[in-house]
């Protein structure tokens, strides 16, 4: 379809907005927040609507701001050249308006839950857009910075219900924080050439797709196993989470170790897809295996 026609159709505009806000990614993020909310005893009601819609809108604002910031770089990479701004389906001014509306509306919904949740939502947006995004072209340490807002959703979900910081939200944050590294490095490996065309170097080693980078991916994948057992070690969950978290961690580590052996894009892609499945599965294993009495003890209830 011609670009000029695409821009004037309703379906074309909706599609452009969904790509601009990375709708599917935003949906996955709020699923993570939902797991944290349910883990600490959150119940079904209007609060879940505030959390899911508010979280999705703030995430959409972050994704959109990233595309505004990198609009000239997106033209250089095959995986991003079809985004709305490079293709002319959306002007920069229109994109800014969409971001502002999403950020304000999303933050307002999170504030209806409590102030801490709204603050974390804004902090996630600011750290992702104004620290992580420009840092991506400067240093591989950007992955560490980006892992912070990337790990906040389950913490935000927990605090949305308990209205306080504490050990339980911290544990949920830490598990997802550790997962971020092998997850993102697998993506950076698969998209290495595309990232390089845009001036990004995000693998942990300057040597790029090398044994050194693969070794660091293995180290974090191995560390994820004991860290994922923290809820069980602290008696927040039962033996089901011990068994399933260990099994999931072993499978995840296997794919990482296989990448170390081959340094092949095919194995990096397998690890990437394994990471997509790993996180929601283990988070809802925690939810269904939660020991309510113990969690209440940690929450001071």
C-alpha positions as CSV (number, residue, x, y, z in Angstrom):
1,X,0.0,0.0,0.0
2,X,1.2,3.5,-0.8
3,X,2.5,5.4,2.2
4,X,0.3,8.4,1.6
5,X,-2.8,6.1,1.5
6,X,-1.5,4.1,4.5
7,X,-1.3,7.3,6.6
8,X,-4.9,8.3,5.9
9,X,-6.6,4.9,6.7
10,X,-7.8,4.2,10.2
11,X,-6.4,0.7,10.3
12,X,-3.1,2.0,9.0
13,X,-3.0,4.6,11.8
14,X,-3.9,2.0,14.5
15,X,-1.1,-0.2,13.2
16,X,1.4,2.6,13.3
17,X,0.4,3.4,16.9
18,X,0.8,-0.3,17.9
19,X,4.3,-0.5,16.3
20,X,5.3,2.9,17.8
21,X,4.3,1.8,21.3
22,X,5.5,-1.8,20.8
23,X,2.1,-3.0,21.9
24,X,3.0,-6.7,22.3
25,X,6.1,-5.9,24.3
26,X,4.1,-3.6,26.5
27,X,1.6,-6.4,27.1
28,X,4.3,-8.8,28.2
29,X,5.7,-6.2,30.6
30,X,2.3,-5.7,32.4
31,X,2.0,-9.5,32.7
32,X,5.2,-9.4,34.7
33,X,3.7,-6.6,36.9
34,X,0.5,-8.7,37.3
35,X,2.6,-11.6,38.7
36,X,4.1,-9.4,41.3
37,X,0.7,-8.0,42.3
38,X,-0.8,-11.5,42.7
39,X,2.2,-12.9,44.5
40,X,1.7,-10.5,47.4
41,X,-2.0,-11.3,47.7
42,X,-3.5,-8.8,45.3
43,X,-7.1,-9.7,44.4
44,X,-9.1,-9.3,41.2
45,X,-10.8,-5.9,41.0
46,X,-10.5,-2.4,39.7
47,X,-7.0,-2.1,41.0
48,X,-5.8,-4.7,38.4
49,X,-7.3,-2.5,35.7
50,X,-5.4,0.5,37.0
51,X,-2.2,-1.6,37.1
52,X,-2.5,-3.2,33.7
53,X,-3.6,-0.2,31.7
54,X,-1.4,2.3,33.7
55,X,1.6,0.1,33.3
56,X,1.0,-0.5,29.6
57,X,0.6,3.2,28.9
58,X,3.8,4.1,30.8
59,X,5.7,1.3,28.9
60,X,4.2,2.6,25.7
61,X,5.5,6.1,26.4
62,X,8.9,4.6,27.1
63,X,9.0,2.7,23.8
64,X,7.7,5.6,21.9
65,X,10.2,8.0,23.3
66,X,12.9,5.5,22.4
67,X,11.8,5.6,18.8
68,X,11.7,9.4,18.8
69,X,15.2,9.6,20.1
70,X,16.6,7.0,17.7
71,X,14.5,7.9,14.6
72,X,17.5,8.6,12.4
73,X,19.3,5.5,13.6
74,X,16.2,3.4,12.9
75,X,16.6,4.1,9.2
76,X,20.0,2.3,9.3
77,X,18.8,-1.0,10.7
78,X,16.6,-3.6,8.9
79,X,14.7,-4.5,12.0
80,X,13.7,-0.9,12.7
81,X,13.5,0.8,9.3
82,X,9.8,0.0,9.0
83,X,8.9,1.9,12.2
84,X,6.3,4.7,11.8
85,X,8.6,7.7,12.0
86,X,11.2,6.5,9.5
87,X,8.4,5.4,7.1
88,X,6.6,8.7,7.4
89,X,3.5,7.2,8.9
90,X,3.8,9.5,12.0
91,X,5.4,12.9,12.4
92,X,7.7,13.6,15.3
93,X,5.2,16.1,16.7
94,X,2.4,13.6,16.6
95,X,4.7,11.0,18.2
96,X,5.5,13.5,21.1
97,X,1.8,14.1,21.7
98,X,1.2,10.3,21.9
99,X,4.1,9.9,24.4
100,X,2.8,12.8,26.6
101,X,-0.7,11.5,26.6
102,X,0.4,7.9,27.4
103,X,2.8,9.0,30.1
104,X,0.3,11.3,31.9
105,X,-2.6,8.9,31.7
106,X,-0.5,6.0,32.7
107,X,1.0,7.7,35.7
108,X,-2.4,9.0,36.8
109,X,-3.8,5.4,36.8
110,X,-0.7,4.2,38.8
111,X,-1.2,7.0,41.2
112,X,-4.8,5.8,41.8
113,X,-3.1,2.7,43.3
114,X,-0.6,4.6,45.4
115,X,2.1,7.2,45.2
116,X,5.0,4.7,45.3
117,X,3.7,2.9,42.3
118,X,3.4,6.2,40.3
119,X,6.9,7.2,41.3
120,X,8.4,3.8,40.2
121,X,6.5,4.2,36.9
122,X,8.0,7.6,36.3
123,X,11.5,6.5,37.4
124,X,11.2,3.6,35.0
125,X,10.4,5.9,32.1
126,X,13.1,8.5,32.9
127,X,15.9,5.9,33.4
128,X,15.0,4.0,30.3
129,X,14.6,7.1,28.0
130,X,17.1,9.5,29.3
131,X,19.9,7.2,30.6
132,X,19.7,3.8,28.9
133,X,18.7,5.0,25.4
134,X,21.5,7.5,24.9
135,X,24.0,5.2,26.6
136,X,23.4,2.4,24.2
137,X,25.8,3.9,21.7
138,X,28.4,4.8,24.2
139,X,29.0,1.7,26.4
140,X,28.0,-1.9,26.8
141,X,27.3,-0.9,30.4
142,X,24.0,0.4,29.0
143,X,22.7,-3.1,29.4
144,X,23.3,-2.9,33.2
145,X,21.5,0.5,33.3
146,X,18.6,-0.8,31.1
147,X,18.2,-3.9,33.3
148,X,17.0,-1.7,36.2
149,X,13.8,-0.3,34.6
150,X,13.5,-3.7,32.8
151,X,13.3,-5.4,36.2
152,X,10.9,-3.0,37.8
153,X,7.5,-4.4,36.6
154,X,7.1,-7.2,39.3
155,X,8.2,-4.8,42.0
156,X,5.7,-2.2,40.7
157,X,3.0,-4.9,40.8
158,X,3.8,-5.9,44.3
159,X,4.0,-2.3,45.6
160,X,0.7,-1.5,43.8
161,X,-0.9,-3.8,46.4
162,X,1.1,-3.4,49.6
163,X,1.9,0.3,49.2
164,X,5.4,-0.1,50.6
165,X,8.9,-1.1,49.7
166,X,10.3,-4.2,51.3
167,X,12.1,-7.6,51.0
168,X,9.4,-9.3,48.9
169,X,9.3,-6.7,46.1
170,X,13.1,-6.6,46.2
171,X,13.4,-10.3,45.7
172,X,11.0,-10.2,42.7
173,X,13.1,-7.3,41.3
174,X,16.3,-9.2,41.7
175,X,15.2,-12.3,39.9
176,X,14.1,-10.4,36.9
177,X,17.2,-8.1,37.0
178,X,19.5,-11.2,36.8
179,X,17.4,-12.6,33.9
180,X,17.8,-9.4,32.0
181,X,21.4,-10.0,31.1
182,X,21.3,-13.4,29.3
183,X,18.0,-12.4,27.8
184,X,19.2,-9.1,26.3
185,X,22.6,-10.4,25.3
186,X,20.9,-13.2,23.4
187,X,18.9,-10.6,21.5
188,X,22.1,-8.5,20.9
189,X,23.8,-11.5,19.5
190,X,21.0,-12.4,17.1
191,X,20.7,-8.8,16.0
192,X,24.5,-8.0,16.2
193,X,25.0,-6.9,12.6
194,X,21.8,-4.7,12.6
195,X,22.9,-3.1,15.9
196,X,26.3,-2.5,14.5
197,X,24.9,-0.7,11.5
198,X,23.1,1.6,14.0
199,X,26.3,2.2,16.0
200,X,25.3,0.0,18.9
201,X,27.7,-2.4,20.6
202,X,25.7,-4.2,23.4
203,X,27.4,-7.5,23.8
204,X,29.4,-7.8,27.0
205,X,32.8,-8.1,25.2
206,X,34.3,-5.7,22.7
207,X,35.1,-8.8,20.6
208,X,31.4,-9.1,19.8
209,X,30.0,-12.5,19.0
210,X,32.9,-14.4,20.7
211,X,33.7,-17.0,23.3
212,X,34.2,-14.2,25.8
213,X,30.7,-12.8,25.3
214,X,29.2,-16.3,25.3
215,X,31.1,-17.1,28.5
216,X,29.6,-14.1,30.3
217,X,26.1,-15.1,29.1
218,X,26.8,-18.6,30.6
219,X,27.9,-17.0,33.9
220,X,24.7,-15.0,34.3
221,X,22.5,-17.9,33.2
222,X,24.2,-20.1,35.8
223,X,23.7,-17.4,38.5
224,X,20.0,-17.2,37.6
225,X,19.5,-20.7,39.0
226,X,20.3,-20.0,42.7
227,X,18.8,-16.5,42.5
228,X,15.5,-17.9,41.1
229,X,15.4,-20.1,44.2
230,X,15.4,-17.1,46.6
231,X,11.6,-17.2,47.1
232,X,11.9,-20.9,48.1
233,X,15.0,-20.4,50.2
234,X,13.1,-17.7,52.1
235,X,10.1,-19.9,52.5
236,X,7.9,-17.6,50.4
237,X,7.1,-20.5,48.1
238,X,6.9,-24.3,48.4
239,X,8.7,-27.3,46.9
240,X,6.9,-27.0,43.6
241,X,8.8,-23.8,42.8
242,X,12.1,-25.5,43.9
243,X,11.5,-28.3,41.4
244,X,10.3,-26.1,38.5
245,X,12.7,-23.2,39.0
246,X,15.6,-25.7,39.1
247,X,14.3,-27.4,35.9
248,X,13.7,-24.1,34.1
249,X,17.1,-22.8,35.1
250,X,18.8,-26.0,34.0
251,X,17.2,-25.8,30.6
252,X,18.0,-22.1,30.3
253,X,21.6,-22.8,31.2
254,X,21.8,-25.6,28.7
255,X,21.0,-23.3,25.9
256,X,23.5,-20.7,27.1
257,X,26.2,-23.4,27.4
258,X,25.4,-24.6,23.9
259,X,26.0,-21.1,22.6
260,X,29.4,-21.1,24.4
261,X,30.2,-24.3,22.5
262,X,29.2,-23.2,19.1
263,X,29.0,-19.4,19.1
264,X,26.4,-19.9,16.4
265,X,23.5,-17.5,15.7
266,X,21.1,-20.4,15.6
267,X,21.9,-21.3,19.2
268,X,21.7,-17.6,20.3
269,X,18.2,-17.5,18.8
270,X,17.2,-20.6,20.8
271,X,18.5,-19.0,23.9
272,X,16.5,-15.8,23.1
273,X,13.3,-17.7,22.7
274,X,14.0,-19.7,25.8
275,X,14.3,-16.5,27.7
276,X,10.9,-15.3,26.5
277,X,9.2,-18.4,27.9
278,X,11.3,-18.6,31.1
279,X,10.3,-15.4,32.8
280,X,6.5,-15.6,32.7
281,X,6.5,-19.3,33.5
282,X,8.7,-18.9,36.6
283,X,6.9,-15.8,37.8
284,X,3.5,-17.5,37.8
285,X,5.0,-20.6,39.3
286,X,5.9,-18.3,42.2
287,X,2.3,-17.0,42.3
288,X,0.6,-20.4,42.3
289,X,3.2,-21.8,44.9
290,X,3.2,-18.8,47.2
291,X,3.0,-19.5,50.9
292,X,0.6,-16.7,52.0
293,X,1.4,-16.9,55.7
294,X,5.2,-16.5,55.2
295,X,4.7,-13.7,52.7
296,X,2.5,-11.8,55.2
297,X,5.2,-12.3,57.8
298,X,7.8,-10.5,55.5
299,X,5.2,-7.8,54.7
300,X,4.6,-7.3,58.4
301,X,1.0,-8.4,58.2
